[in-house]
Amino acid sequence: MTIPKPLVQLNQVFLVVTTLAGLLIHPFILLLPFAVGVVTLATKKNPLIANSRRFLKKPASAYVQEDRDQQLFNQWIATVCLGLALALFAIGMPLLATVFAAMVIIAAGVALMGYCIGCTVRYQLLMWKHRRTKTDF
């Protein structure tokens, strides 16, 4: 399955804006992107993307498509980082929490510019798994 690129970009902007707001305004705001991430991973459907499809000007198939599994992998990484940031803020380690939140901002921001860090990580992971299962005699 695939997702139209404008919807993927909307999710990336959402991650950048809400995570930045969480760092600049109040860490409690990080619960919003974290909750969306948890729902997405639990249901395999991003509520932001699902509710934004109706705003596409053309049929979904008319847009460049992004791989759904790759987007779920990227969402997993972002959700883990946001969860760690929230936990670290809660236990009084704001500097380390900021590092994890900043990783989300950087990854989503770089993806908006055209380079997917999560794609590179997933590709390397898949290649590593392939090399491990390959038998050379």
Contact map, one row per residue, 1 for C-alpha under 8 A:
11100000000000000000000000000000000000000000000000000000000000000011100000000000000000000000000000000000000000000000000000000000000000000
11110000000000000000000000000000000000000000000000000000000000001111000000000000000000000000000000000000000000000000000000000000000000000
11111011000000000000000000000000000000000000000000000000000100001111000000000000000000000000000000000000000000000000000000000000000000000
01111111000000000000000000000000000000000000000000000000000110111100000000000000000000000000000000000000000000000000000000000000000000000
00111111100000000000000000000000000000000000000000000000000000111100000000000000000000000000000000000000000000000000000000000000000000000
00011111110000000000000000000000000000000000000000000000000000100000000000000000000000000000000000000000000000000000000000000000000000000
00111111111000000000000000000000000000000000000010011000000000000000000000000000000000000000000000000000000000000000000000000000000000000
00111111111100000000000000000000000000000000000010000000000000000100001000000000000000000000000000000000000000000000000000000000000000000
00001111111110000000000000000000000000000000000000000000000000000000000000000000000000000000000000000000000000010000000000000000000000000
00000111111111000000000000000000000000000000000010000000000000000000000000000000000000000000000000000000000000000000000000000000000000000
00000011111111100000000000000000000000000000000110000000000000000000000000000000000000000000000000000000000000000000000000000000000000000
00000001111111110000000000000000000000000000000000000000000000000000000000000000000000000000000000000000000110110000000000000000000000000
00000000111111111000000000000000000000000000000000000000000000000000000000000000000000000000000000000000000110010000000000000000000000000
00000000011111111100000000000000100000000000000000000000000000000000000000000000000000000000000000000000000000000000000000000000000000000
00000000001111111110000000000000100000000000000000000000000000000000000000000000000000000000000000000001100100000000000000000000000000000
00000000000111111111000000000000000000000000000000000000000000000000000000000000000000000000000000000001110110000000000000000000000000000
00000000000011111111100000000000000000000000000000000000000000000000000000000000000000000000000000000000000000000000000000000000000000000
00000000000001111111110000001101100000000000000000000000000000000000000000000000000000000000000000000000000000000000000000000000000000000
00000000000000111111111000001100100000000000000000000000000000000000000000000000000000000000000000001101100000000000000000000000000000000
00000000000000011111111100000000000000000000000000000000000000000000000000000000000000000000000000000100100000000000000000000000000000000
00000000000000001111111111101100000000000000000000000000000000000000000000000000000000000000000000000000000000000000000000000000000000000
00000000000000000111111111111100000000000000000000000000000000000000000000000000000000000000000000000000000000000000000000000000000000000
00000000000000000011111111100000000000000000000000000000000000000000000000000000000000000000000001001000000000000000000000000000000000000
00000000000000000001111111000000000000000000000000000000000000000000000000000000000000000000000000000000000000000000000000000000000000000
00000000000000000000111111101000000000000000000000000000000000000000000000000000000000000000000000000000000000000000000000000000000000000
00000000000000000000111111111000000000000000000000000000000000000000000000000000000000000000000000000000000000000000000000000000000000000
00000000000000000000111011111110000000000000000000000000000000000000000000000000000001001000000000000000000000000000000000000000000000000
00000000000000000000010001111110000000000000000000000000000000000000000000000000000001000000000000000000000000000000000000000000000000000
00000000000000000110110011111111100000000000000000000000000000000000000000000000000000000000000000000000000000000000000000000000000000000
00000000000000000110110000111111110000000000000000000000000000000000000000000000010001000000000000000000000000000000000000000000000000000
00000000000000000000000000111111111000000000000000000000000000000000000000000000000001000000000000000000000000000000000000000000000000000
00000000000000000100000000001111111100000000000000000000000000000000000000000000000000000000000000000000000000000000000000000000000000000
00000000000001100110000000001111111110000000000000000000000000000000000000000010010000000000000000000000000000000000000000000000000000000
00000000000000000000000000000111111111000000000000000000000000000000000000000010011000000000000000000000000000000000000000000000000000000
00000000000000000000000000000011111111100000000000000000000000000000000000000000000000000000000000000000000000000000000000000000000000000
00000000000000000000000000000001111111110000011100000000000000000000000000000000000000000000000000000000000000000000000000000000000000000
00000000000000000000000000000000111111111000010000000000000000000000000000110110000000000000000000000000000000000000000000000000000000000
00000000000000000000000000000000011111111100000000000000000000000000000000000010000000000000000000000000000000000000000000000000000000000
00000000000000000000000000000000001111111111111000000000000000000000000000000000000000000000000000000000000000000000000000000000000000000
00000000000000000000000000000000000111111111111000000000000000000000000100100000000000000000000000000000000000000000000000000000000000000
00000000000000000000000000000000000011111111110000000000000000000000000100110000000000000000000000000000000000000000000000000000000000000
00000000000000000000000000000000000001111111000000000000000000000000000000000000000000000000000000000000000000000000000000000000000000000
00000000000000000000000000000000000000111111110000000000000000000000000000000000000000000000000000000000000000000000000000000000000000000
00000000000000000000000000000000000000111111110000000000000000000000000100000000000000000000000000000000000000000000000000000000000000000
00000000000000000000000000000000000000111011111011000000000000000000000000000000000000000000000000000000000000000000000000000000000000000
00000000000000000000000000000000000110111011111111000000000000000000000000000000000000000000000000000000000000000000000000000000000000000
00000000000000000000000000000000000100110000111111100000000000000000000000000000000000000000000000000000000000000000000000000000000000000
00000000001000000000000000000000000100000000011111110000000000000000000000000000000000000000000000000000000000000000000000000000000000000
00000011011000000000000000000000000000000000111111111000000000000000000000000000000000000000000000000000000000000000000000000000000000000
00000000000000000000000000000000000000000000111111111000000000000000000000000000000000000000000000000000000000000000000000000000000000000
00000000000000000000000000000000000000000000001111111100000000000000000000000000000000000000000000000000000000000000000000000000000000000
00000010000000000000000000000000000000000000000111111111000000000000000000000000000000000000000000000000000000000000000000000000000000000
00000010000000000000000000000000000000000000000011111111000100000000000000000000000000000000000000000000000000000000000000000000000000000
00000000000000000000000000000000000000000000000000111111000000000000000000000000000000000000000000000000000000000000000000000000000000000
00000000000000000000000000000000000000000000000000011111100000000000000000000000000000000000000000000000000000000000000000000000000000000
00000000000000000000000000000000000000000000000000011111111100000000000000000000000000000000000000000000000000000000000000000000000000000
00000000000000000000000000000000000000000000000000000011111000000000000000000000000000000000000000000000000000000000000000000000000000000
00000000000000000000000000000000000000000000000000000001111101100000000000000000000000000000000000000000000000000000000000000000000000000
00000000000000000000000000000000000000000000000000000001111111100000000000000000000000000000000000000000000000000000000000000000000000000
00110000000000000000000000000000000000000000000000001001011111100000000000000000000000000000000000000000000000000000000000000000000000000
00010000000000000000000000000000000000000000000000000000001111111000000000000000000000000000000000000000000000000000000000000000000000000
00000000000000000000000000000000000000000000000000000000011111110000000000000000000000000000000000000000000000000000000000000000000000000
00011100000000000000000000000000000000000000000000000000011111111000000000000000000000000000000000000000000000000000000000000000000000000
00011000000000000000000000000000000000000000000000000000000011111100000000000000000000000000000000000000000000000000000000000000000000000
01111000000000000000000000000000000000000000000000000000000010111110000000000000000000000000000000000000000000000000000000000000000000000
01111001000000000000000000000000000000000000000000000000000000011111011000000000000000000000000000000000000000000000000000000000000000000
11100000000000000000000000000000000000000000000000000000000000001111111000000000000000000000000000000000000000000000000000000000000000000
11100000000000000000000000000000000000000000000000000000000000000111111100000000000000000000000000000000000000000000000000000000000000000
10000000000000000000000000000000000000000000000000000000000000000011111110000000000000000000000000000000000000000000000000000000000000000
00000000000000000000000000000000000000000000000000000000000000000111111111000000000000000000000000000000000000000000011001000000000000000
00000001000000000000000000000000000000000000000000000000000000000111111111100000000000000000000000000000000000000000000000000000000000000
00000000000000000000000000000000000000011001000000000000000000000001111111110000000000000000000000000000000000000000000000000000000000000
00000000000000000000000000000000000000000000000000000000000000000000111111111000000000000000000000000000000000000000010001000000000000000
00000000000000000000000000000000000000000000000000000000000000000000011111111100000000000000000000000000000000000000011000000000000000000
00000000000000000000000000000000000010011000000000000000000000000000001111111110000000000000000000000000000000000000000000000000000000000
00000000000000000000000000000000000010001000000000000000000000000000000111111111000000000000000000000000000000000000000000000000000000000
00000000000000000000000000000000000000000000000000000000000000000000000011111111100000000000000000000000000000000000010000000000000000000
00000000000000000000000000000000000010000000000000000000000000000000000001111111110000000000000000000001000000000000000000000000000000000
00000000000000000000000000000000110011000000000000000000000000000000000000111111111000000000000000000000000000000000000000000000000000000
00000000000000000000000000000000000000000000000000000000000000000000000000011111111100000000000000000000000000000000000000000000000000000
00000000000000000000000000000000000000000000000000000000000000000000000000001111111110000000000000011011000000000000000000000000000000000
00000000000000000000000000000100110000000000000000000000000000000000000000000111111111000000000000011001000000000000000000000000000000000
00000000000000000000000000000000010000000000000000000000000000000000000000000011111111100000000000000000000000000000000000000000000000000
00000000000000000000000000000000000000000000000000000000000000000000000000000001111111110000000010010000000000000000000000000000000000000
00000000000000000000000000000000000000000000000000000000000000000000000000000000111111111000000111111000000000000000000000000000000000000
00000000000000000000000000110110000000000000000000000000000000000000000000000000011111111100000010000000000000000000000000000000000000000
00000000000000000000000000000000000000000000000000000000000000000000000000000000001111111110000010000000000000000000000000000000000000000
00000000000000000000000000000000000000000000000000000000000000000000000000000000000111111111110110000000000000000000000000000000000000000
00000000000000000000000000100000000000000000000000000000000000000000000000000000000011111111110010000000000000000000000000000000000000000
00000000000000000000000000000000000000000000000000000000000000000000000000000000000001111111100000000000000000000000000000000000000000000
00000000000000000000000000000000000000000000000000000000000000000000000000000000000000111111100000000000000000000000000000000000000000000
00000000000000000000000000000000000000000000000000000000000000000000000000000000000000011111110000000000000000000000000000000000000000000
00000000000000000000000000000000000000000000000000000000000000000000000000000000000000011111111110000000000000000000000000000000000000000
00000000000000000000000000000000000000000000000000000000000000000000000000000000000000011001111111000000000000000000000000000000000000000
00000000000000000000000000000000000000000000000000000000000000000000000000000000000000000000111111100000000000000000000000000000000000000
00000000000000000000000000000000000000000000000000000000000000000000000000000000000010010000111111110000000000000000000000000000000000000
00000000000000000000000000000000000000000000000000000000000000000000000000000000000111111000111111111000000000000000000000000000000000000
00000000000000000000001000000000000000000000000000000000000000000000000000000000000010000000011111111100000000000000000000000000000000000
00000000000000000000000000000000000000000000000000000000000000000000000000000000000010000000001111111110000000000000000000000000000000000
00000000000000000000000000000000000000000000000000000000000000000000000000000000110110000000000111111111000000000000000000000000000000000
00000000000000000010001000000000000000000000000000000000000000000000000000000000110010000000000011111111100000000000000000000000000000000
00000000000000000011000000000000000000000000000000000000000000000000000000000000000000000000000001111111110000000000000000000000000000000
00000000000000000000000000000000000000000000000000000000000000000000000000000000100000000000000000111111111000000000000000000000000000000
00000000000000110010000000000000000000000000000000000000000000000000000000000100110000000000000000011111111100000000000000000000000000000
00000000000000110011000000000000000000000000000000000000000000000000000000000000000000000000000000001111111110000000000000000000000000000
00000000000000010000000000000000000000000000000000000000000000000000000000000000000000000000000000000111111111000000000000000000000000000
00000000000000000000000000000000000000000000000000000000000000000000000000000000000000000000000000000011111111100001110000000000000000000
00000000000110110000000000000000000000000000000000000000000000000000000000000000000000000000000000000001111111110000000000000000000000000
00000000000110010000000000000000000000000000000000000000000000000000000000000000000000000000000000000000111111111000000000000000000000000
00000000000000000000000000000000000000000000000000000000000000000000000000000000000000000000000000000000011111111111100000000000000000000
00000000000100000000000000000000000000000000000000000000000000000000000000000000000000000000000000000000001111111111100000000000000000000
00000000100110000000000000000000000000000000000000000000000000000000000000000000000000000000000000000000000111111110000000000000000000000
00000000000000000000000000000000000000000000000000000000000000000000000000000000000000000000000000000000000011111110000000000000000000000
00000000000000000000000000000000000000000000000000000000000000000000000000000000000000000000000000000000000001111111000000000000000000000
00000000000000000000000000000000000000000000000000000000000000000000000000000000000000000000000000000000000001111111100000000000000000000
00000000000000000000000000000000000000000000000000000000000000000000000000000000000000000000000000000000001001100111111100000000000000000
00000000000000000000000000000000000000000000000000000000000000000000000000000000000000000000000000000000001001100011111110000000000000000
00000000000000000000000000000000000000000000000000000000000000000000010011001000000000000000000000000000001000000001111111000000000000000
00000000000000000000000000000000000000000000000000000000000000000000010001000000000000000000000000000000000000000001111111100000000000000
00000000000000000000000000000000000000000000000000000000000000000000000000000000000000000000000000000000000000000001111111110000000000000
00000000000000000000000000000000000000000000000000000000000000000000000000000000000000000000000000000000000000000000111111111000000000000
00000000000000000000000000000000000000000000000000000000000000000000010010000000000000000000000000000000000000000000011111111100000000000
00000000000000000000000000000000000000000000000000000000000000000000000000000000000000000000000000000000000000000000001111111110000000000
00000000000000000000000000000000000000000000000000000000000000000000000000000000000000000000000000000000000000000000000111111111000000000
00000000000000000000000000000000000000000000000000000000000000000000000000000000000000000000000000000000000000000000000011111111100000000
00000000000000000000000000000000000000000000000000000000000000000000000000000000000000000000000000000000000000000000000001111111110000000
00000000000000000000000000000000000000000000000000000000000000000000000000000000000000000000000000000000000000000000000000111111111000000
00000000000000000000000000000000000000000000000000000000000000000000000000000000000000000000000000000000000000000000000000011111111100000
00000000000000000000000000000000000000000000000000000000000000000000000000000000000000000000000000000000000000000000000000001111111110000
00000000000000000000000000000000000000000000000000000000000000000000000000000000000000000000000000000000000000000000000000000111111111000
00000000000000000000000000000000000000000000000000000000000000000000000000000000000000000000000000000000000000000000000000000011111111000
00000000000000000000000000000000000000000000000000000000000000000000000000000000000000000000000000000000000000000000000000000001111111100
00000000000000000000000000000000000000000000000000000000000000000000000000000000000000000000000000000000000000000000000000000000111111100
00000000000000000000000000000000000000000000000000000000000000000000000000000000000000000000000000000000000000000000000000000000011111110
00000000000000000000000000000000000000000000000000000000000000000000000000000000000000000000000000000000000000000000000000000000000111111
00000000000000000000000000000000000000000000000000000000000000000000000000000000000000000000000000000000000000000000000000000000000001111
00000000000000000000000000000000000000000000000000000000000000000000000000000000000000000000000000000000000000000000000000000000000000111
